[in-house]
Amino acid sequence: MTKKKERDSAEQILAQVVAGMQEKKAKNIVSLNLRSLSQAVTQYFVICHASSKTQIGAIYNSVEEFVMKNCDTKPLHCEGVQNSEWILIDYFDVVVHVFQEDTRNFYKIENLWADAPLTRYKSDD
């Protein structure tokens, strides 16, 4: 697969992740473009939070549904689904983080990648 094809695929997944988050009214949706950072393990981080475990689960399900339906891609790995405080969905080139608000404020993962360009998306804030 060429670099352009990989980038196109990552950007398509990114768009569907954001759409899935917006569908379930995720809050403070941002993406970090990590492609230019040599120490990055993925191309994009997508981060949002919700106010309840129920909403976090709904966002998780929506993201998986949107990406599968529109990109025909399943996640390589998921973590945190049982406790729903911080769910991580790994699509290899796009890593998704769905937090409870307090957990997001504690870890502040956006700050770990301060050199990465940050994009904010319309969300339910």
C-alpha positions as CSV (number, residue, x, y, z in Angstrom):
1,M,0.0,0.0,0.0
2,T,1.4,3.4,-0.9
3,K,1.8,6.2,1.6
4,K,-0.9,8.2,-0.2
5,K,-3.3,5.3,0.0
6,E,-2.5,4.8,3.7
7,R,-3.0,8.5,4.4
8,D,-6.3,8.5,2.5
9,S,-7.5,5.5,4.5
10,A,-6.5,7.1,7.8
11,E,-8.3,10.3,6.8
12,Q,-11.4,8.4,5.9
13,I,-11.4,6.5,9.2
14,L,-10.7,9.8,11.0
15,A,-13.8,11.4,9.3
16,Q,-16.0,8.4,10.3
17,V,-14.7,8.4,13.9
18,V,-15.6,12.1,14.2
19,A,-19.0,11.5,12.6
20,G,-19.7,8.6,15.0
21,M,-18.8,10.8,18.0
22,Q,-20.9,13.7,16.8
23,E,-23.9,11.3,16.2
24,K,-23.9,10.5,20.0
25,K,-23.2,14.1,21.1
26,A,-19.6,13.6,22.3
27,K,-18.0,16.7,23.9
28,N,-14.9,18.5,23.0
29,I,-13.9,16.4,20.0
30,V,-10.3,17.0,18.9
31,S,-7.8,15.2,16.7
32,L,-4.1,15.4,16.8
33,N,-2.2,14.9,13.6
34,L,0.9,12.9,14.6
35,R,2.2,12.2,11.1
36,S,5.2,14.6,11.4
37,L,6.3,13.4,14.8
38,S,9.0,10.8,14.6
39,Q,8.2,9.2,18.0
40,A,4.4,8.8,17.2
41,V,3.0,5.3,17.0
42,T,0.0,6.3,14.8
43,Q,-1.1,9.0,12.4
44,Y,-4.0,10.4,14.4
45,F,-5.3,10.5,17.9
46,V,-9.0,11.4,18.2
47,I,-10.2,12.4,21.7
48,C,-13.6,13.2,23.2
49,H,-15.4,12.9,26.4
50,A,-18.9,12.2,27.7
51,S,-20.8,12.8,30.9
52,S,-21.9,9.2,31.7
53,K,-20.8,5.7,31.2
54,T,-23.9,5.0,29.2
55,Q,-23.0,7.8,26.7
56,I,-19.4,6.6,26.5
57,G,-20.7,3.2,25.5
58,A,-23.0,4.7,23.0
59,I,-20.1,6.7,21.5
60,Y,-18.0,3.6,21.3
61,N,-20.7,1.7,19.5
62,S,-21.4,4.5,17.1
63,V,-17.7,5.0,16.2
64,E,-17.4,1.2,15.5
65,E,-20.6,1.3,13.4
66,F,-19.7,4.3,11.4
67,V,-16.1,3.1,10.6
68,M,-17.3,-0.4,9.7
69,K,-20.2,0.8,7.5
70,N,-18.3,3.5,5.7
71,C,-14.7,2.2,5.7
72,D,-15.2,-1.6,6.0
73,T,-12.7,-1.6,8.9
74,K,-12.8,-3.3,12.3
75,P,-10.6,-2.1,15.2
76,L,-7.4,-4.0,15.8
77,H,-7.9,-3.7,19.5
78,C,-10.2,-2.1,22.1
79,E,-9.6,-1.5,25.8
80,G,-11.7,-0.2,28.7
81,V,-15.1,-1.2,27.3
82,Q,-16.1,-2.9,30.6
83,N,-15.5,0.0,33.0
84,S,-16.3,2.8,30.4
85,E,-14.1,5.4,32.1
86,W,-11.6,5.5,29.2
87,I,-12.2,3.5,26.0
88,L,-9.4,3.1,23.5
89,I,-10.2,2.0,20.0
90,D,-7.2,1.2,17.9
91,Y,-7.5,1.3,14.1
92,F,-3.7,1.3,13.7
93,D,-3.4,4.7,11.8
94,V,-6.1,6.2,14.0
95,V,-6.4,5.7,17.7
96,V,-9.6,6.8,19.4
97,H,-9.9,7.8,23.0
98,V,-13.4,8.2,24.6
99,F,-13.2,9.5,28.2
100,Q,-15.3,10.4,31.1
101,E,-14.7,14.1,31.7
102,D,-12.8,13.7,35.0
103,T,-10.6,11.0,33.5
104,R,-9.8,13.1,30.5
105,N,-8.9,16.1,32.7
106,F,-6.7,14.0,34.9
107,Y,-4.6,12.4,32.0
108,K,-4.6,15.4,29.6
109,I,-3.3,13.3,26.8
110,E,-3.6,16.3,24.4
111,N,-0.8,17.9,26.3
112,L,1.5,14.9,25.8
113,W,1.6,15.7,22.1
114,A,1.8,19.5,22.2
115,D,3.8,19.6,19.0
116,A,1.1,18.0,17.0
117,P,-1.4,20.1,15.1
118,L,-4.8,20.0,16.8
119,T,-8.1,20.2,15.1
120,R,-11.4,20.9,16.9
121,Y,-14.7,19.6,15.7
122,K,-18.3,20.7,16.2
123,S,-19.5,18.9,19.3
124,D,-22.0,19.0,22.0
125,D,-20.3,21.4,24.5
